[in-house]
Amino acid sequence: MFVASALLWGCQPPQSSLSEDDTPATASLYATAETTPTLTDGATDPAILINADDPANSLILGAGLAGGLEVYGLDGLRIAVMPDRPIGLVDIRYNFSLAGEEIPLIVAYDALTTELVAYRMDESGRTPRQISSNPLRTEMDVGGLCAYRSPLTGKFYAFATGAGTIQQWELYDSAGMVAGRKIRTVPVGHGAGHCVVDDRESTIYYSQETVGLWKLNADPESEGEPELIDLGGQHGRFEGDVKGVAIVESLAGGGYLIVSDADVNRLHVYDLASLAHVGAFRVDGGASVGAVDETEGVAATGMGLSGGLGNGLLVLTDDDNDGEHTNYKILPWGDVVTALGLPGGAGRDPTARAAPATGVVHPSVETDPVASYGDAADDAAIWVHPDNPELSIVIGSQKKRGINVYDLDGSLLQSRADGRINNVDVRYGFSLNGNPVDLVTGSNRTSDSISIYGVDPTTRTLIDLADGTIPTGMSDPYGLCMYKSPLSGLYYVIVNDTDGLVRQWLLNDAGNGRIGAELVREFSVGSQTEGCVADDASGDLYIGEENVAIWKYSAEPGGGEARTMVDGIEGGNLAGDIEGMAIYYGAGTSGYLVVSDQGINSFAVYRREGDNEYLGQFRAVADASAGIDGVSETDGIDVTSANLGPAFTHGLFIAQDGRNITPAERQNFKLVPWQRVAEVLGLETYAGFDPRAPIAAQ
């Protein structure tokens, strides 16, 4: 488990201590209203419940510990209280689907039982009603709670910080009540406290009391790697304990992050897009409302509500309240904007449902996990059975051990311990001793060679056909793809390495029942590459230079080094770490090039013909009802447009899953009917592809 000191070594803190000149002056502001004092001296965390139909009737919810969950109007008067649980934290998300109705979902933390509890407002719209179906026990002292609605999947989550970790819980409708399951625990270091999530960017921001401010990807399939934003002490801006965090979202994108420096009664403001520090303020006492002292919890919105809150508001816990019980101070957000000289603009309505920017599909099948732990599964290839397509198989590389064969139901049929095979590909009808043989080849990093197999259609297993060891002459053979020339009918294997070197071999009948290879071409892409695929009709070879671009070369041995860029990372549609590639063959020249955009756990789709027009991206996400988690950190992929039976009538897309998290398992491969991809991106489907027929004639 990480601890705070370990995390700091992995980050890039400011290079020098801040001087007085580096810290902007702290603006002095005044609260315009305050709530009735809490029932007990326990205000810790507020939330703003927006009424989109009548913003003036929006509410403030307050976690009052022994006093329970308290409800206030925007004028600060208490409207209702739920005293049955000692509520320590609270947050809200909108458009939660419950029994066919979309509601604002209130998530709270019971400090006595350490449970997460779900509420909704009753028919009056003024009093919370518990709707949890099962206890969501965190079994730890929770210091921060924040809700999240994924813009990609529409799923709802709650994050709970404590005991040096952040727990992520998925929340869902179960027979008209809210149920949940813990889906991951991320070690972040002791002292992690208050948190808030930027739903649009899928980012959670959290405070670590004596250390600083952090951010983390909120996607459950993402890597749990916190990133430091600002530090306390001499290396950063925070002088005391870092406490509450809140976000003001701008309608046009971005916004501001507000963070409490509690011990010195200061709040820092950061630009949400750049995370640059843009100012600081404190809330002093005025004629009618006292100063704010030791703010624990912060809530904010930039949406216009009513009267002096036309530009939104901040709600701050006041731990002192001039000697009375704690309460919440209300401050117009527009006052902060003016005092700090921030750009104005309309705030976002958090109740509005945002349309996803990426298509979402669900896998229908997953393979058995590989035998090795860690990063072990890598690339996949689909072999289509000649007589019964339902008996087709998936060949998956197991780069710590060898090569596996799976049925279309995901069960393991064969496992060969032939060395660290990294990438695999398949081609049909190679003539060996005058008989057609379907070939599977792999890049073998144990022997720095090319592994060659034939597929036995009766047993649906692989048979070694390599004529001894076929050396690549590479220090680290990495990616691999095959090519059958439409001009000559000859078969080739193309291998690349981690330095960008690409070599091409002609496969031949060695005359002894085995297959040999002859080196016929060599060139360099420029830097690390792995993913590649050849179009057996057009003669195009696509290669991914991992952190640069997708390149299109000729796949013919005399093609030289001429190339064109299909898409890039700099100014293109890709986020980074270009990995697996595959081709979905349509009728004639139609079809699609599919590429793993590993940096964002997504798959980019391009037209196969012409200039390879970019068509969009899709992601494969978890299907809880089927018990299959989502796909992330994908290396290798494959796709076919062949009809593989009722489950995959219009073909199959398969992807390696680098993080098999729910339940936590070793890596495996996920299978998605192509029809699902076509539907979300508006693509064509094809059911007449025969990989053994000349592709140009189809």
N, C-alpha and C positions, 0 to 999 in steps of 0.2 A: 504494500500500500504506500502511496505517496504521502509525504508529509510536506509541510510548507517549505522547509528549507530545500527539499529535493526538487520541488516545483520551481523554485527560484533559479536553481542552476540551469534548468532547461529553457529559461525565458531570456528575453533581451531587455533588461531594465534600462532606465536612462543612464547615459554614459557618465554623467557627473551630477553632483548634488545641486539642488535648486537653490539659487540665491534669492534674496528679497526682490530683486529686479525681475526674476523669472515668474513670479506669482502675481497675477493681476490683483488690483485692489478688490476687497470684498464689498459688494454693494449692500446697502442697508435698506430693507423693505419692511412692510407692515402687513400683518394679516387683516383682512376686512371682516372676518367672522370667525366664530369658534363654536364648537359643539358644547352641548350640555356635558358637565363632567361625567366620566364613566361611573358606573355603579360601585366599582371598587377601584383601587389605585393600580390599574393594570393595563392601560392602553399600550398596545405593542405594534399594531399593524392595521392600516385602513385599506379599503378598496372603494372604487367609485362604480356604482351600478347605474348605467346610463339608460334613460328612457328615450328611445329614438323617436317615438311618436310625440312625446311631450317632454323635451329636454329640461324644462324648468322643474319637472317632478322627478328628476334623477335623485339618487340616494347615495348616502355615504354609509358604508358598513365598517364597523369597528370591532377588532378583536380585543376583548376586554379581560381576557384570562378568567378569573373567578366570576366576573360579571357576565360572562357569556358573549354571544354575538349580538351587538347593538346596532340599531338602524337609526339614521338621522336624515333629516331633510337638508337641502342646501343652505337653509337658514341656520342650521346647527341644532335645531330642536330634536330631541329624541322622539322617535315614532314608535319603535317596538324594541323588544329585547327577547333573545332566546337564551335563558339562563341555565338550561339543562346540561350544558357542557362548558368546561373552561377553555374557551377558544383563544388560541395564542397567535394564529396567523390566518389570513384570508386573502383570496384572489377570485377573479371572475373571468369567464370567457363566454362568448355569445354563440347562438345558433347551434346549441347542442340538441341533437335529435333524440327525443324521449317520447316513446309511445306515439310516434307519428307527429309530434308537436316540437317545434324548435323553441328552446328556452334559453335564457341566460343561466349558465351553470355556475353556482357558487361553490368553491372548494375551500374548506377550512381545516385547521389542525386542532385536535383535541389534545391539550397538553397533559392531561391526566392519563389517558389510555394510549397516547402516542399514535392515534389513528388519524387518517385523512377522512373527512366527512363531507358529503355532498348535500347541498341545499338548493331549493328553488324558492321563488316568491310565491305566496299563496294567491288565491283568487283576487284578493284586495290589492295585490301588488306591493304591499307594505310590510309583510311579515314573512320571514324565512320559514320554510318547512323542510325537514330532513327527508332526503330521498336516496340514501345509501342502502344498497341491498346486502352488502357484506362488509365486515370490518376490514379496513385497509390499514393493517398494523405496520408501522414503520419500524417499531422496536428500537427506537433511538430518540434522543432528545433533539427535536427538530428546531433549527435556528432560522430557517427560511422556507417559504412556500410560494411557488408561482405556477400559474397555469399556462398552457400552451395549446394552440390549435394549429396543426400542421397545414400550411398552405398547399402542400403537395397532396396529401391523402385526406384532409379534412378530419383526421382523427384527433381526439382530445387527450391531453396528458397533464399530469401534475408532477412537479419537481419538488422534492423535499431535501433540504441540506442538513447535515449533521453527522457527528462521529467521523469527521474527515472524509465524508462521501457526499455524493448527490444521487439520490434514488429517483428513477424515472418510472412513473406509473401510467399505464394506459387506462383511460376511463371510457366506459361504453354502456349502452342501454342493455339491461337484462330484465326482460318482462316488465318494462315500465319503471324500473328503478336503476340507479347508477351503480355499476359494479366496476371493479378494477383489478389489474394485475401488474405486479412489478416486473418490468422488462429489462432493466439494466441498473447497475450500481457503478458509478464512476468515482474512483479515488481522487480527491482534490486537495487534501490537506486539512488539518484541524483548524477550527475557527471559521469555517465557511458558514455564512449567515444568510442575510436577506438576498432575494433574487427577483429578477423580472425577465420576461422573455419578449424579444422582438419577433413576433410571429412571421412578419413578411420576410425576414432574413433568417429565420430558424436559428436564432442565437439567444442563448441564455447569458445574462450578466449577473454576477454574484459578488458579494463582498466577503472578504476574509479579514476578520476584525483587526488584527494587529499587523496584517501584511499589505493588503491593498485591494484592488478591483480587478476582476477577471472576466473573461468571456469563454464560452464553450458552445460547440455546435449542439443544437437541441434535437436534431434528427436522431432517433434511436439507433439507426444503422451507422451513425458516424463514429469516428475515432474519438475517444474520450481524452482529448489533449487540450487542457486549458491554455489560454493565451493571456498574458499579463497586459493590463491597460495602464494602471498607475499604481504606485507604491506609497506606503506610509514612511514616516521618519525622514531622514536626511536625503533619501533617494527619490522621494516623490512629494505629492502635494498634501497627503493626509497627515494631520498632526495628532489625531486621536483615533479612536475605534471607528472603523468603517462600518456603517450600518445600512439603513434603508436605501433601496435603489428603485427608480421609476423611470418610465419612458413617456415622452410626449411625441406622438407620431404626427408628421406633417402629411397632408393630403397628397402632395406631389412626390412623396418619398423621403426617406430619412427622418430627421427630427432631432430630439435631444435626450440625453441620458442624465438624470439627476441623482446625485449620490450624497448621502449624509456623512459628514465628518463630525460625528456626534459630540465628542468631548469638547470641541471648540465651537459648537453651535454654528457650523458653517455648512453650506450645501454647494457642491461643485457641479458644474454643468459641462457636458461633453457633447460635441457634434456627433450624432449617431452614425453618419456616413464615414467620417474620417477618424472618429474617436479622439479628435484634438480637443484639448481643454479650452473652453471659450469663456469661462468666467466663474465667479463664485458670489454667493450672497448669504446673508443671515436675515432672520426675521426678528426685528426688535419690537419692543412694546410701544403701543400707540395710546391714543386717548381712551379707547374703549376696549381694546383687545391686547392682552399681555404678550410678552416676547415668547419665542419658542426655545425650549431648553432640551438638550440631549435627545434629539429626534431619533427614534428607533425606526419606525416605519414611514414610508412615503408612498403616496399614490398620486397619479397625475393623468390628465387628459388635455389634449389641445382642441377638442371639439367644443364649439360654442354651446353654452347651456342656457343661461338667462342673465339679465341685468348686467352687473359688472363682471360676469363670468363669460362674456361673449367670446373670449379667446381661449377658454378653457380654465382649468384650475389645478392647484396643488392642494393636497391634504397632508398635513404633517402631524405626527404624534408629538405631544408636549408632555414631557416627563415631569415637569415641575408645576405648571399652571398656577403660579403664585400661591403655592401651598395648598390648593384644593386638590381633589382627585384629578388624576390625569385627564386630558381631553385631546381634541384634534383641532388644529388651527387651519383655517381656510384662506387661501391666497390666490388671487387671480393670476393665471399664467402670463397674461399680457403685461403685468407689472414686471415680471422677470425679463421678458423680451425687451421692454423699454429700458430697464436699468442696465442690462448687459449689452445693449446695442445689437441684439440678434436680428437677423432677417425675419420679417413677419411672414404671414401666410396662413392659409386655412389649415386647421388640424383635421386629422382623419377621424371618421366615425368608426369606432371599433366594432360596432354592431353590424356593419356592412360585410357581406360575404364576398371575399375576393376570389376571382376566378383563377384556378391553377395555371401556371405558365408551362407546365410539363405534363404530358400524358401519363396516366397511371394504369398499370396492369397488375394482375395477381397471378403468381405461378399456380399451376394446377397440380404439379408433381414436384417432389424433390428426391434426389438420390440418397442412398445410404451415405453417411459421412465417410470420408477417407480414414484409413487406419492411423495415419500420422497426425500428431498435434502441430499447431502453428500454421504457418503459411505453406500448405502442402498441395492442395488441389490447384490446378492452373487453367489448362485449356481443354476444350471439348471438340469432338467431331461427331456428326450424325451419319451412321451407315444405314441405308435404306435396303430392306430385304427385297430380293428379286421377285418373290412369289406372294408373300403375305406381309404387307406393310406394317401390320400390327406387331410383327416380330422384329422390327427394326431395333437397332441398338444405339446407345450413346457410348462413345469411347472418351474417357477422361484421363488426362495426365495426372500423375501423383508424383510431383517433382521432388519428393523426399524418398521415393521408393520404386516407382515404376509406372505402370499403366493399368487402368481399370476398364471393365466393360459392364454397362448397366442395361437392364431392360427398360422399356418405356414407362413402367410403373415405378422406376427408381431403384429397384432391387439390384444388388451386385451379382453379376453372373461370372465374372472372372477377374482375378487380380494377378498381374505378373510383376515380380520383383526384378526388373531388368535394368535398374539404375535410375538416376534422377532425370526422368523424361519431362521436359518442360512444356513443349508445344506439340500438338498432333494435327494431322489432316488426313483426308481420305480421297481417293480417286478410284474409278471403276474400270474394269475390263482390260487390265494390263495383260499382254500376251506372254505367258510363261510356259515354255515347252508346248506352245501351240494352243494352250488353254487359257480362257479369260480368268483373271484373278483380280479381286478387289483389294486394293492396297491401303494400308495405314502406315504412315511414317511419323517419326518423332525425333525431336532434338534431344540427344542424350548427353547430359552434362557430367555424368560420371566418367564416361569413356571419351567425351568430346567427339561423339560420332553421330551418325544417322542410324536410327533403328528402323527396320522395315518389317512389316507384318502382312500376312494375308488373312482375310476374313473367311472362316469356315461357315458357310451359310446353314449347315445342318446343326452344328453345335452353337453357332453364334459366338464363337470365341476367336482369339487371335493366335496365329501360328507364325513363328519366327521365320522370315525368308531372306534375311540379309546374308550376303556372301561374305561372312566373317565380319570383322569390325570395319566400318566404313568411316574413316577419320574425316573430320571437317577441317583440320588444321587451324581451328579457332581455339583461343584460350578459354572462351566461355560461350559455346553455342546456346542461343537463347530462343528467339522466335523461329517459327517454321511454317511454311505453307507449300501446297502442291499446285502444279499446273499441268494440264493436258492441252497441248497446242492444237487449235483448230486447223492450222496450216499443215502440220506434219503428222499429227496424231501421236507425237512423242510425249513421254511423261517426264516431268521435272520435279525436283525438290529444291526449294529456296530456303536458305538458313541465314539468319543474321545474328550478330552478337551485341554485347553491351556497349561496344565502342562505335557502333553504326556500320560495321563491315557487313556486306551482303554477298553471299556466294550462291551460285546456282549449279545444280548437278543434273545431268541426264541419267535417267534410270535405264538399265539394260538387263537383258536375260544373260546371266553369267554362264549358261550352258550346263549347269549342274543342279538344276532345280531351284536355284537361288537367284537373287537379284543383286546386281552391282551398281555402281554409280561412277560417273565421269564428270569432273569439274569442267564447266563450259563458260563460266562468267563470274566476274567479281567487280564490285563497285562499293562506294561508301555513301551512306545517307548523310553523315555529318556528325551525329551524336547518337545517344542510346536509342535503340529501336527494338521492338518485339513484334507487335501485331502486324500481320500481313495477310493478304488474300489475293488470289488471282482469278480473273474472269475468263473462263475457258471458252467463251464465245468471242469477246471483243479483243482478247489478248492483252488486257490491261492488268497491271500489277499495282496494288495499293499497299503502301507501307506507312506505318505510323512512326514518325520521329517523336518520341514520347512527349517532350516538352516544347515542341515547335509546331508541327503540322502533319496533316495527311498528304502524302505525295502519291502521284500517279505516274508510273513508269510503264514501259513495254515489258511484258512477261517473256518475250522471245529471247533466246540466248544472245542474239545479236542486237538487242535493244539499246545497249550502251547506257549512258548515264543521264540522258535527256529526261526531264520530268516537268510536271505541272503541279501546282498546289491545288488541292481540293478544298481544304479548309485549314484554318490555323488557330492558334491560341491568341497571338497578338492581333487584336482587331477582328478576330473570327468568332465562330460560334462555340468554340470548345473551351473548357475551363482549365484543362491540363491533365497530364499523364494519360496520353492516348495509348490504349491497350488493344484488346482483341478486335478482329474484323471478320465480317462474314458477308456473303452475298445471297440475297433472296431472288432467285430467278423467276421472272414473270414470262408472259408470252412474248416471243420475238426478242426485241432488245430491251423490253421493260424489266422492271424489278428494282431492287433497293440494295444499297451498301449500308450496312449497320456497323457502328463503331462504338466500343466501350470508352466512354468519357469518364475514366476512373475517378478523376478529381472531384466530381460531383455525384458519383454513384448513379450515373445516367447513361443512356444509349442514344447516340445521334444517328439520324437516318437521312440518307441522301438518295437521289435518283441514281439508278445504275447507268442510265444512258446520258449522252450529251456531256455537259459540264458538271455533272453530279450536283444538281441543285439541292441545297439544304432544305429539309422538310420539317425538321423539328426533333424533339427528344422525348423519350419516355423512360419511366422508371418502373421497376418491378418491386412492389411493396408487399408487406405482410398480409396474409389472409388468415385472420384469427380463427374463422369458422373451420378452415381446413387444417389448422395447426401448422401452417407453413410461414416462416418469417420472410422478411424482404431480402432483396439482393443488394449487396454493398461491396465496395472495394474489388470490383470485378476485373480479373485479368482476361481470361479467354472466353470467347463466345462462339456459337455456330448457329446457323439457321438453314432451313430447307423449305421449299415450297411443295415438296412431295406430299401427297395424301398418305398419312400414316395411320389411317383408320378413324373411327368415330371420335376419338379424343383429340386428334390433330388433323382434321379434314383438310385444312388449308395450310398445313405445314406446322413447323415447330421452331421456336426460338429457345436456345439454352444458354445459360450463363453460369459461370463459376461464382460462388458466393464466398467472399473473403471473410465475412463475419456472420457466422451462423449463430444468432443470439437467442432466439426464443423457440425452443429451449436452447441453452448454451451447449453447443456441440462443435465437433471438429468440422472443418470446411466440407462443402458439398456442391452440387450443381442443382440449379432450379430450372424447371421446364415450363414454358409458357406457350399456349396455343397462339399461333401467329394471328388468328382471327382477332384476338384481344388487342394486339398491337395495332392492327389495321383499323379497328374501330376508334381507338382514342386519337389516332393521328390522321384519320381520313385516307388511309392507304388502300391500294387494291389487294385483292386476294387471288390466289391461283391454285388450282387443284390438279393440274395436268402435267406437272413436271416429272420427268423420268430421268434420273441422273445417269442412266446407262445409255441413253440416246444422245446423238449429236446435239449439243445445246443450241447451236445456231439454227437448227431446223425446227425448234419447238415454237 
